[in-house]
Structure formats: structure tokens, C-alpha cells
Amino acid sequence: MINDRNYNSTRVLSVGAGDLFDGFFESGRKWKFRKDNLIDGRARRIFETMGLACEHGVYPFQLPLEGRSGPWVQAEGRQLLMLSSYDYLGLIGDPRIDEAAVDAVRKYGTGTGGVRLLTGTIDLHHQMERDVAAFKGTSDAITFSSGYLANLAVIASLLTPQDRVILDALSHRSLVDACRLAGVPIQRFRHNDIDSLRQELANGPAANRTLIVADGVFSMDGDICPLPDLVEVKREAGCFLMIDESHAFGVLGPNGRGADEHFGVDTDEVDIWTGSLAKAIPSNGGFVAASKEMSIFLQHAAAPFIFSAALAPSSVAAVSASLAILRLEPERVERIRRNAEFLREGLRELGYDTGHSETAIVPVILHDERTAALLAGGLRELGIAVTPILFPAVPLGSARLRLCVTAAHSTEDLEFALDGFRRMRS
């Protein structure tokens, strides 16, 4: 059992939380959330939970970094081991990427002055999209301001209420929101359960078109979708398949190309690939990699392409520079795999539950939200920055810490982390 005595030191955390909210969560403060208020009763849980966390000095979110992210970060006036960053390839701060971004600012400025369809496209956008398509192995690619918007763009522009989406139960929230925006009916199949998927296909309502959707790597559990089985079902049912590669792009496969490379599946077996350019790729934005026909359609039908500001030149240049480095240094992907295995095995030996993790995402499943928040606070006191994941990001009863290893972590870094987890169990 985790000993609560080890969580009682709150000097550092209470300062950070107090500064963030300017004393808003004072001890004993009460809120009234009526149904006719703009902030109604749905906010009660948020405010009560945050108030309690701040009162005890363990508010775990929005840690303000005082410099660039990396395996170690400067925050709260000290150095902390960063163990919850999406910088999987360890490329944040790489001078080659920084130089490309700075050169882009010097040539193009800090913005483009418009949306992509109108006046916001620069030649770097087109080159970057060719680079993404070439890396992913698709005919074409189109990029958006975030991975979230990429998912909204695809589903909201392609599907209607006469279609249906069959979604893995643990797929990302952006995919659910995209379906709601499109008004398309959603069916959920049990996580990574192909029999459940077949049942949903057979028993769901009639639809013009059916789109099966899953994540390449699931963001809360760190496990991988059964891509070959999904492709087989897609063929059997005569439907379409979309895979969100946000946590797989740059991570899975010998060269980091994603779930298709990991399983040896031809890229064309999946109709639509989406992903993030702000995780393994240390920039901003999201992509859709698909056919040329799909790309042309989305350029003229997807609201986020038409009505949202174009990616800044510095971000665009950073994407292309990152992909070039990954082609030259695929060994970074292998370092991610080795580091994840080292941390996962060490945590399991200490008695922690890491679920079905098999990638750079290593959850420490604690179930109880208070325990998760307190463990995160205790680790931060020991110099380890980790993120607790609580309801509604995960269902009630499945609270956890979400650890992320990167290619930049050394064995000594991970041993330091394991020593912290060991001390928290003593």
C-alpha cells in the first residue's frame, strides 16, 4: 500500500497552485451552481476537486516551465525530471530544428495573415505536406492547426446523419466530438475487441456508409490497436477505416512511421490516417494522410482548413526539419522502445499496475483519484514531474499517472524515477 505520510510535504506545490489561481480557491469557500447560471451544476465537481487540491497543496496540473521541455525541466525554481512529456523522440531544443524555425521567421514572419484556403498558405506548407505524405507513405497529406482539428475536419466534412461511425471505446475525445459535430450516429465497440466490433457491425442501424475508427496507440493505456484485424473486418464488411496516429507517429515501427509499419500492413489498407505534429514531432498542428482525391476534397470542404488560421511558418519549418532528422536517426525510435521497457519492468517489479502498456506511454493505474493526485504530489516533491489523469479524462475508478518516456531519457534518469516510486511505497 502507498503510505499517505509520504505525501504530506506541500511546500513547493502550494506555492504553484496559489500563484496560478490568485487565491481563488481559499479554504472554506463555497460555490452555488444553479441550473440557470451560465456555469451550472456540472461545474460543481471541478471546483470542489480543485479547491480541495489547492487547499492541500497538491494541485497537479499546469506546471509552468521556466524554459524548454526535455528530460529535465526548470520549474518552481528547481530542476525536475520530466516524465509526462509527449516529446517522444527527444527533439525539443534540437539546434537543427530551432535553426529551421528561426530561419522561417526571418523569411516569412511570425504568421501568414490568413487561413489556408485564402491568403494563409506559403510554399513551406506545401513542402511540409509533401514531407508528411512521403514519410507516412500515402499519396498526399493535408495539415491543420492541431490534431484535434484534423479529426474534426475529416469526420465533420465527410459524414452525415445517414452514415455511422463505429468507434473503439477508448478512442480519443476529439473523435467523439467530431461525430457530434457531424451528427453522425456513434456505436462503440469494446476496446481492441474484434468480436465486439463484428457484433456492432451486424446489429447497428442501417447506414449509407460505415466508418470504423481506432487509435494507433491509445493515449491513456499505451497499448496498440489490432490493425491487421481491423483491416480484415473492414474488407469483410465493405466499410471504411480511419486510424488516429497521434501517439504512434514517430514511435511505432523501426523507422517510426506508425502502426502500419509496426504490423507490416500496407498504408493503403487504411482509408484515412490522422495524427498530431505536436508530440513526437516537436511543433504544432495535425495531419490527414490519405489519397490525393481526399486531400483536394478536404481543402475545399473542411471547416478547420477554411476558417482557422494557418500554421505559423516556424511550426511548418520545424515539422519538415524533424522528419528529416528522423529519417537520418531512426535509432531514436529504438531508444524509446528500450526506455519504455526498462521503466515498465521496473514499475511492475515494484508492484505497480501498468495495465496493457506496450509503448512509450506507461500508465500507473491507481483507480482512486485522491491516491493518484497525492502520488503525483509526492513524486513532485522528490523532483519528478508526472501527470495524474482523473475523471472525466478516464472513467471513474480508473485514475492513474500517465508516464511518457522519450529517446532523450538516460538509464540514470529512469533509475531516478524508479527510486522515487520505490520511496513512495515505503
N, C-alpha and C positions, 0 to 999 in steps of 0.2 A: 504493500500500500504506500501511496505517496504521503509523506508526513507534512501536514499543514504548517508545522512550526517553521519549515524552511521557506515559507512564502511571506513571512511577516515583515521583512525588511522592505520599506517602501520609499526610502529617501529619494531615489532617482525618479521613480515613476510618478510620485505625487507631484513633483515639480513640473514634469512634462504635461501632465493632464491639466493641472491648474492653469498653466500658461495657454494651453490650446483653447480652453473654453472661457477664459477670463472670469473664473469664479461662478459660472452659470450653475454648476451642479453643487451648490452649497449644501452642507449636511442638513437634513431635515426639510429641505424644500419640497413642496408638493405641487403637482400639476393637475389641472382639470381638463380633460379631453372629452368634450361633448360631441355628439354626432352632428351638430350644426356648426361646429368650429371648422375652420379651414384645415387645421391639424387636428384630426379627430381621434377617436379611441384607439385606432390602430397604432398610434404613436406611443401609447402607454408603456408597452413592453420596452421599447427602445430607450425612452427617457429614464425609466426606473432602473433598467440594467446599467445604463451608462452612469447614472447618478451613484449607484452602489459601487461601481468600479472606481469612479473618481474619488469617492469617499474613502475607499480603502487603498487608494494609490496604485491600482493595478489596471488602469485603462490601457489596453494593449495595442491600440491602433494609431495610425497617422504619426508614426515616429518621424520627426523632422530631421532628415540627414543634413549634415553640415558640410557636405562635399559629395563627390561622386560615389555611386554604389560600387560594390565589389565584394570580394570575400570578407574583407574587413571594412567597416564604415566608421565615420566620425559622427557621433550623435550624443547629445546630453553632455557634451564636454569630455568625452572619452571614446576610446576605441571599442567597438563591438564586433564580434563575429556575426556576419550576416548569413542567416540560414533559411531565409524565406524569400530570396530574390529570384525572379524569372530569368536572370542573366545566365542561362544555362551554359552557353559557350564561353562565358568569361570574357566577353568582348567589350563591355562597357569601359571606356577610357583607353581603348587601343589607339595609339597615336595615328595609325593609318586611317582609322575611321574618323577620328577627330579632325585630321587634316582635310579629309574629303568634305566633311561638313562645313568647315571654316571656308574652304575654297568656294563652296557653293554659295555661301552667304556673301562672300566678296563679289561674286559674279552676278547672282540673281537677287540678292537682298534677303530679308527675313521672311517674306511672304510672297504670294504670287498675285494677289489682287483680285482673286475671283474663284469661282467654282470650276471644276474640271471641264464641264461641258462648254463653258463660255470663255472667259479670259484667263482662267487659272492654270492652264496646262503649260508646262515648259518642256523643252526637249529631254531633260533629265527624267521626267515622269515616264516618257515612252521607253527610254533606255532601261530604266529600273524595272518596268513591267516586262520587258523582254528578258531581263536577267532572272526575274522570278519564274517566268514560264520555262525558261531553259533549265533552271535548277530543279523545278518540280517535274519537268518532263511533259508538259502539256503544250497544246498548240498556242495558247495565248493566256494572258493574265490581265486583270484589271485591279486597281488598288483604290482603297477608301481611307477615310480619316482614322478608322480603328477597325479591329477585328469584329467588334460588336456590330458596327455599321455594315461590315461586309456580309454578315449573316442576315441582317435585316434587309439589305439590298436584294439578296438572292431570293429569299422566300416571299417577301412582300411584292416583288415585281413579277415573279413567275407564277405564283399560285393564287387561287381564288377559293371562295367558299364551296365550290363544286368539286374541289380536289381534297386530298387528305395527306397528312404527314404522320408517319409512324416513327416515333422518337424514342431512343434509348432513355430509360427512366433517369439516368444520371447525366444526360446531356446538358450543356451549358445554358444558363438562363437566357442568353441572347437569342438562342434558337426558339425558346418558348415565346419570348416577346415578339419575335419575327412572325410566328404563326398567329399570334393575337392581332398583330397589325394587319396581316393579310386576311384575317377572318377565316382562315382555313382550319377545318376540324383537326384536332390532335388526338392520336392514340399513343399510349405509352407501353412499350414492352419492357419486361424485367431486364435489369442491367446485364448486358452481354449474354442474354439467354435467347438462343436462336429458336428454340421450340416456342417460346413466348412470342417471338416475332412472327412466326408462321401462324400462330393462333390469331394474332391481331389482324394479319392479312386476310385470314379466312373469315373472320367474324365481324369485321368492321362494316361501316355503312358503304353503300355504293359510291363510287367516286370516278370522276373523269380520269384523273391521274393520281398516282400514289408515289410519294417521295419518302424513302427510308433515310433517316438521319442519325448519325452517331458521331462521337468524338474519336479522333485517332488515339489520343491519350486523354484520359478523364482527369479533370483538373483537381478533384478532391481526393481521389483514391490512387492516382498514379498507375492505373492499370491500362491495358491496351485493348482496343476493340478487336473482335474476331473478324478481321477484314475479309479473309478468304470465304468464310461462311456467309457474310453479308453479301458478297458478290454473287455467291451461288443462289441465295434466296432471291436477289434482285433478278437474276436471269430466269429463275423458275416462275416468278410472279409477273414478269414483264413490266416491272416498275423502274423507278429511278433511285439513284443512291448519291447521297451527299455526305462528305466526311469533313468535320472541322479539325484542322491540323494545328490549332493554336499552340498546343503543348507537345506536338510531335515534330513540327517543322524545325530542323536543326538538331534534333535529339535522336530520332529513331533511324535505324538503318546505318550501314557502315559509313555513309557519307552525309547522314543527317537529312536525307530527302523526305523522310516521313514514313507513314505506315505502309505505303506501297512497297518501298524499298526494304523495310523490315521483314515483310512477308514474301517478297518476291512476286508481288502482284503487279500486272501491267497498269500503268497510270490511267489508261483509257477505260479500264473496267469501272471506274468511278466517274459519274457524270459531272459532279461539281466538287472541287476541293476549295475549302476556305481556310483562312488562318490569320495569325497575328504577325505583325512585323515589330512588335514591342516586347518580345520575350527572348527567345534565343537570338533573334536579330535585334540589336540594341538601338532601336529607333522608335518610330511611331507608325501607326497605320495598320491596315489589314488588307488581305488579298483574296481574290477569287481566281482560281486557276482552272481553266476549262477550255472548251473549243473556241475557235475564232468567232463562230456564229454567236455563242453565248456572250462573249466579250462585247461584241458590237451591240447586241440587244441591251445589255446592262448599261452601256454607256449612254443610251438614249431612253431608258425606261426606269432605271434605279434611282429613287429619290435621293439617297445619300451622295450619288455622283453628281446629280443635277443641282441640288440645293444646299450642299455642305461644302465648306471651304476646302480647297486642295491642300494636300500635304505640303508642308514648308520645304523649300529647296534643301535645307540642311538635313532634314529627315530622309528625303529621297536619296541624296548622295550617300548617306550613312547605310541605307539598305544595300545599295549596289556594292559599296566597299566591303560590307560584312559578308555578302555572298561570295565575293572574290576571295576573301580570306578563308572562308570555309572550304572552298574548292582546293585551296593550296594546303590547308591544315586540317584534313579530316580526322586526324588523331585527337582533336579536341572532343569529338563525339565519343570516342573510346574512353577518354578520361572521365567523361560524365558517367558512363556506364560503370566503370570501376569504382568511382567515388560513391555512387548510389548504392552499389552492392556492399561496400565497406560499411557505410553508415547504417544501412538496413540490417545487416547481420549483427552489427554491434548493438543496436537498439533491441533486437529480438533476444540477444543473449542477456540483456539487462531486464527482460521481462515485459517490454513494451509491445503493444499490438500495432503492427504496421500494415495490417489489412492485406490487400492483394497487390500492393505496390510492386512494380517491376520496372520503373523508370526513375527519372530524376526527382519526381515528386514522391516523397516518403511521408505519409501521414502517421502521426502518433495518435491513435484513436483512444479517447478517454471517456466518451459518452456524456459525462456530466459537464455542463457549461462552466460551472464555478471551478471545477478542477482544472479545466483547460485554461481558463483565464489566470488562475493562480500559478499554474506551472509555467505559463509564458512569463508571468511577472517574476517568478523566482529565477528563471533562466536569464532574464534580462539583468537581474542583479548580479549574476555571475558573469556577465559580459557576452551573452549570446542573444541575438535578436531573432525571435521566432514569432510567427503569426498564428494566433488561435482562430479557428474557424467555427463560428457559432450559428445557431438558428437566426435567420432563415436561409443562410448560405448552404447549410446542411440540415437535414431533418432533426427535430428534437430527439435527444438521446444518442446523437452521433457526433457530438462535439469533438474537436481534435486540434492538434497542432499540425500545420502543413509545413513540412520542411522541404526545401529545394536545394539540391546540391548543384554545383557548377563545375566546369572544367578548371576554373581558377582555384578551387579549394585544394589545399595540400592535405596529405595524410595527417600532418600535425594539426591542421585546422579541425579536421573531423575527429581526431582523438580528443582535442579540447572540448568539442561539443559533446562527445560521449561521456567525458568525465563530468560535465555539467549535469547530464541526465542521470548519471550514477549518483552524484551528490544529492539530487532531488529525491531519490528513492531511499536515501539513508535515514 
